[in-house]
Amino acid sequence: MAEPKWTLRFKNHNITVLLLVSPAEPFDSIKATLLKALQIRGIKEINGKPVPDDAAGIELGAPLERNNLEKGWQPLAISDGKTDDGAGKGKSSVFNSSPQGADLRDAQAVAFRFRTPMEDGDLEMDLDDPGWDVLIPSYDDADEDE
């Protein structure tokens, strides 16, 4: 039997990228596929934010409420798979390193944004976190144009 595949909807500003992924595929691999999809389409920036050259510059977010994306997003705390000393699990994250472990579902929306390198070389979000730039279409928009 073939391994199940999920379609995840990766959203940033007015762009949605559909990716077919394995529920157990590591997020590092998924972020690399997302970056490749953006590069293949020739997308160099999204709403003034440059697309990074490395998938490590992409941060993913899960909706606060799966069925109401307008409520906002929270960062997916993706574990790096490293253990400190083997004397226990250490700090475990609410989220795991795969869609299934992060309690995502097939056809779910996932926000993404780009992190910028800080002076010390690490990729981190600014203290003045701008939030998630995801535009959610609504039916009211169509009525205003008429």
N, C-alpha and C positions, 0 to 999 in steps of 0.2 A: 504494500500500500504506500502511496506517495505521501511524503511529508506534507502536513497542512500548510497553507500559505494564507497570510492575512494581507489585506490592503489597508495601509495606513495613509491618512491624509495629512501631509506636513504643510503647515500654514505659516506664512510670514507676509504681513501687509496684505496686498491683494493677490498674492501668488499662492497657489495650492499645488503641491507636487504629490502625486499618487505613487506609492511604492508598494510592490508586492514583496513581502518579507516572511521569513519563517518566524513563528512566535518565540522560538528559542535563539534566534540570531542575536549576537551581541550588538549593543547600541553603537559601539565603535565601528563595526562593519556597516551598519545602517547609515550612520553619519557619512561614511566614505561614499556610499552609494548615492545619498542625497546630494553631496557636493558634486559628484560626477554628473548627476542629472542636471544640476544647475549649470555646470560648465558646458555640457553638450548643447544645451539650449542657448548658450551664449549670454547667459545672465551674469553680468559683471558686478551689479549692485542692485539692492532692493531698497527703495525709498531712501536713497542717499547713503546707505550702509554698504561698503564694499564686501563682496563675497570673499571669504578667506581662501588662501591657497592650501590650507591644511584642514582636514575634517575636525581636528582638535579645537578649532576656532568656532565650532557650531555648538550651541547649547540647545537642549530640547526641553519642552515644557508640556506638562499634562494639564488638562482642564480641571478646574476646581470642582466643576459639576459636569459630568460626562454628557448630559442631555441639554445643558444650557451653557454654551461656550461664552456667552456674554458675561458670565460671572467672573471670568478671569482664568489665569494660568499659574501654575507653580512649577518651579524647576524640577526636572527629573534628576534626582541625586543618583548618578550612575556610579556604581562601585567599579573600581579599577581591577578587581580580581586579585590584588596583592594582599598578603597576610603579613602581620607584623612579626610575630614570633612563633606562631603555630600553637600557642598555649591557650587557644580559644578562638572564638570567632572575632573578637575585637569589636569595634564599633560597626554595627550593621545598619544599613540604610533602610528606610521604609521601602524604597524602590530597589530593584535589582538591575542586573546588567542586560536584561532582555525585555521585549514587550510583554511577554507572558508574566515574567517575574515582577514587572512594574504594574501589574493589574490593568494593562491596556486590553482592548477588545478589537476584534476584526472591524474594519471600517471606521475606527475612531480617529478623531482629529488630534494632531500633535503639533504644538507650536514649535517654531525654531527661530533662533536669533543668532547674531554673530557677536562673538566676544573679541575685544581688542587687546593686543599685547600691552602689558604694563611695563614700566621702566625696568623692573628686575627680570623681565623676560617671560614671566608667567602669564598665562591667559586667564584673566579674571574679569568679573563685571565691576563696573564703577560703583562707588558707594552711593552715588546718586543714580540708582538703578532706574532706567527709563521704562521698565516694564516690557510687556510683550506687544509688539506692533502687529496685531492680527485684526484684520477687518472682517467682521461677520456680516454677510449680506442679510438684508431683511426685505420683506415684501413691501414695507412702507416706502422704500427708496423708489420703487417703480411708480407708485401713486403720485409722488411729488413732481415727477417729470411731466405728467399729463396736464 
